Amino acid sequence: MLTAASPQGAELRAWAPRVPGVTEVFHARFTDHAYPVHAHATWTLLVVDEGAVRYDLDRREHGALRPAVTLLPPHVAHTGRAATHHGFRKRVVYLDAEVLTPDLTGAAVAGPSLVDPLLRVRVDQLHRALDQPGAELAAESRLALIGDRIRAHLRAAPDPTAPHGLADDLRDLLDAHLVEGITLREAARTLHAHPASLVRHFGSAFGLPPHRYLIGRRVEAARRRLLAGEAAADVAVAVGFHDQAHLHRHFTRLVGATPGAFVRAGGAVA
């Protein structure tokens, strides 16, 4: 596997393993990169190996550090930045809804930090398996145990989730028009709502405006295509950006590395 350094001095590795439920693995060390507010379409299972991360989730401040396991739910806005002067080193697995279902979102927002030594051990084991060619079944088995343990944590926690209604409808509409996009006025006509009401409901439910959500989803789609070996110029247009420069700007801001550095980090492990 290749390791790459970005212009910001980050070290990172990224790959898309052939393991059901795992959309991407991302290992990185950052010193001064700060993630702007964004949201993923997947669950983010994060462990910090060095330093600490300060982040906001649903407009509340949290911290991620050893030995806890951090779980960020899909579609909920968050940020991220180093909480120590020397930065942080992290390992992330992005998981789809086959592993953790959307009904667990509220409990994850209420308690994203899971202090559980056995869970941490199993996450470490998962990363080792994901890093070994031919160990896909072992990784899938580790992931199954992790999913069970996380569900036990979250189902024991209070779930403050309330129906999002209009915000959910707008999110589905944005997802359906990921590449070609949709204007706020068109969305308002489709959903029979005032544009300002759509923006207010979406921001209240997910913690970021609709346009930032759409950009984040396009960057996620770009990550998958880049790891599959597609050229950045082709990827930019395929996921809805105007051109490669447009992709480059938003990708670097959200991922903490340029598309080129991201590709070099995962080039040996498609």
C-alpha positions in Angstrom: 0.0 0.0 0.0 1.2 3.5 -0.8 1.5 6.3 1.6 1.1 9.9 0.3 1.7 13.4 1.7 -0.5 16.2 0.7 0.5 19.8 0.2 -0.7 20.5 3.7 1.8 18.0 5.1 -0.8 15.4 5.8 0.0 11.7 5.6 -2.8 9.5 4.3 -3.8 6.1 3.0 -7.2 5.3 1.5 -8.7 2.3 -0.1 -12.1 0.6 -0.9 -11.9 -3.0 0.3 -14.0 -5.8 -1.1 -15.8 -6.2 2.2 -19.6 -5.9 2.3 -20.7 -3.0 4.5 -17.4 -1.1 4.2 -17.4 1.7 1.6 -13.9 3.1 2.4 -11.0 2.9 4.8 -9.1 6.1 5.5 -5.9 6.4 7.6 -4.5 9.9 8.1 -2.3 12.1 10.1 -3.1 15.8 10.1 -1.4 18.7 11.9 -3.3 21.9 11.0 -6.1 20.8 8.7 -9.6 21.8 10.0 -12.6 20.0 8.4 -15.4 22.5 7.6 -19.0 21.6 8.5 -20.1 18.6 6.3 -22.0 15.4 6.5 -21.5 11.9 5.1 -24.0 9.5 3.6 -22.3 6.7 5.6 -21.6 5.9 9.2 -18.1 7.1 10.3 -16.3 4.7 12.7 -13.3 6.5 14.0 -10.4 5.8 16.3 -7.6 8.2 17.2 -4.2 6.7 17.7 -2.2 9.9 18.5 -3.3 13.3 19.7 -6.9 14.3 20.0 -9.7 15.6 17.8 -12.2 18.3 18.7 -15.3 18.3 16.7 -18.9 19.6 16.6 -21.7 17.2 15.9 -25.2 18.6 15.4 -23.9 21.9 16.8 -22.6 20.4 20.0 -18.8 20.2 20.8 -17.2 16.8 21.4 -13.7 15.3 21.6 -12.2 12.1 20.2 -9.2 10.6 21.8 -7.7 7.3 22.9 -9.0 4.8 23.9 -12.6 5.7 22.9 -14.3 4.7 19.7 -16.1 7.5 18.0 -19.2 6.9 15.8 -20.7 9.7 13.7 -24.0 9.0 12.0 -24.9 9.7 8.4 -26.5 12.9 7.3 -25.6 14.8 10.5 -23.3 17.7 10.2 -20.0 17.7 11.9 -16.6 19.4 11.8 -13.1 18.3 12.9 -9.8 19.8 14.0 -6.8 19.0 16.1 -7.1 19.5 19.8 -3.3 19.3 20.3 -0.5 21.3 18.8 1.1 18.3 17.2 -2.0 17.2 15.4 -3.6 13.8 15.4 -3.5 10.4 13.7 -6.7 8.6 13.0 -8.1 5.5 11.4 -11.6 5.6 9.9 -13.9 3.0 8.4 -17.0 4.2 6.5 -19.9 1.9 7.0 -23.2 1.6 5.1 -26.7 1.0 6.4 -26.3 -2.8 6.1 -24.1 -2.6 9.2 -25.9 0.1 11.2 -29.5 1.2 10.4 -30.8 4.7 10.4 -33.0 4.2 13.5 -29.8 4.3 15.6 -28.9 7.9 14.4 -30.5 9.7 17.4 -28.7 7.7 20.0 -25.4 8.1 18.1 -25.9 11.9 18.0 -26.6 11.9 21.8 -23.5 9.8 22.5 -21.0 9.5 19.7 -18.1 8.5 22.0 -18.1 4.9 23.1 -15.7 4.0 25.9 -15.5 0.3 25.5 -12.1 -1.5 25.6 -13.4 -4.7 23.9 -15.0 -2.6 21.1 -11.7 -0.8 20.6 -9.8 -4.1 20.4 -12.3 -5.3 17.8 -11.9 -2.1 15.7 -8.1 -2.6 15.8 -8.6 -6.1 14.6 -10.9 -5.0 11.8 -8.3 -2.5 10.5 -5.6 -5.2 10.5 -7.8 -7.5 8.6 -8.8 -4.8 6.1 -5.1 -4.2 5.5 -4.4 -7.9 4.5 -5.2 -9.1 1.0 -7.2 -12.3 1.2 -8.6 -11.6 4.7 -11.9 -10.3 3.5 -13.9 -13.0 5.3 -12.0 -12.3 8.6 -12.8 -8.6 8.2 -16.4 -9.3 7.5 -16.5 -11.4 10.7 -14.9 -8.7 12.8 -17.3 -6.2 11.4 -20.3 -8.3 12.4 -19.1 -8.4 16.0 -18.5 -4.7 15.9 -22.0 -4.0 14.6 -23.6 -6.1 17.4 -21.6 -4.4 20.1 -22.4 -0.9 18.7 -26.1 -1.7 18.4 -26.1 -2.9 22.1 -24.6 0.5 23.1 -27.0 2.6 21.1 -30.2 0.8 21.9 -29.4 1.2 25.6 -29.1 4.9 25.1 -32.0 7.4 24.8 -33.0 8.3 21.3 -34.0 11.9 21.0 -34.7 11.7 17.3 -37.8 13.5 16.1 -39.3 13.1 12.6 -37.6 15.5 10.2 -40.3 15.5 7.6 -39.7 18.2 5.2 -35.9 18.1 5.8 -35.8 14.4 5.0 -37.8 15.0 1.8 -35.4 17.7 0.6 -32.4 15.4 1.4 -33.9 12.6 -0.7 -34.5 15.1 -3.5 -30.9 16.3 -3.3 -29.6 12.7 -3.4 -31.8 12.0 -6.4 -30.3 15.0 -8.3 -26.8 14.6 -7.1 -25.1 15.1 -10.5 -27.4 17.5 -12.3 -28.4 19.4 -9.2 -31.7 21.1 -8.5 -32.5 24.7 -7.7 -34.1 25.6 -4.4 -37.1 27.0 -6.3 -37.6 23.7 -8.1 -37.3 21.7 -4.9 -39.8 24.1 -3.3 -42.3 23.4 -6.1 -41.8 19.7 -5.9 -42.2 19.6 -2.1 -45.0 22.3 -2.0 -43.0 24.4 0.4 -41.5 27.9 0.5 -37.7 28.0 -0.3 -36.9 29.8 3.0 -38.8 27.1 4.9 -36.9 24.4 3.2 -33.6 26.0 4.2 -34.7 26.5 7.8 -36.0 22.9 8.2 -32.9 21.4 6.6 -30.5 23.4 8.7 -32.4 22.6 11.8 -32.5 18.9 11.1 -29.0 18.4 9.7 -26.9 21.3 10.9 -25.8 22.6 7.5 -27.4 24.2 4.5 -28.6 22.2 1.5 -25.8 23.4 -0.9 -23.1 22.2 1.5 -24.8 18.9 1.9 -24.9 18.4 -1.9 -21.2 19.3 -2.2 -20.3 16.8 0.5 -22.2 14.1 -1.2 -20.5 14.9 -4.5 -17.1 14.7 -2.8 -18.0 11.3 -1.3 -18.9 10.1 -4.8 -15.7 11.4 -6.1 -13.7 9.5 -3.5 -15.2 6.2 -4.6 -14.5 6.9 -8.3 -11.0 8.0 -7.7 -10.2 4.9 -5.6 -11.6 2.9 -8.5 -9.0 4.4 -10.8 -11.0 7.0 -12.7 -9.2 10.2 -13.9 -9.9 13.3 -11.8 -11.1 15.3 -14.8 -13.7 12.6 -15.7 -14.7 12.2 -12.0 -15.3 15.9 -11.6 -18.0 16.0 -14.3 -19.4 12.6 -13.5 -20.3 13.6 -9.9 -21.6 17.0 -10.7 -18.8 19.5 -10.4 -18.2 22.1 -13.1 -14.6 21.0 -13.9 -11.5 19.5 -12.3 -10.6 22.8 -10.6 -14.0 22.9 -8.9 -13.6 19.3 -7.7 -10.0 20.1 -6.5 -11.1 23.1 -4.4 -14.0 21.3 -2.6 -12.2 18.0 -2.3 -9.1 19.5 -0.6 -11.3 21.5 1.8 -13.3 18.5 2.9 -10.8 15.6 2.7 -7.7 17.5 3.8 -5.7 16.4 0.7 -5.8 17.0 -3.0 -7.5 14.5 -5.3 -4.0 13.6 -6.6 -2.6 12.9 -3.1 -5.7 10.9 -2.3 -5.2 8.7 -5.4 -1.5 8.2 -4.6 -2.5 7.1 -1.1 -4.8 4.4 -2.4 -3.3 3.6 -5.7 -1.9 0.2 -4.7 -5.0 -1.1 -3.0 -8.0 -0.8 -5.3 
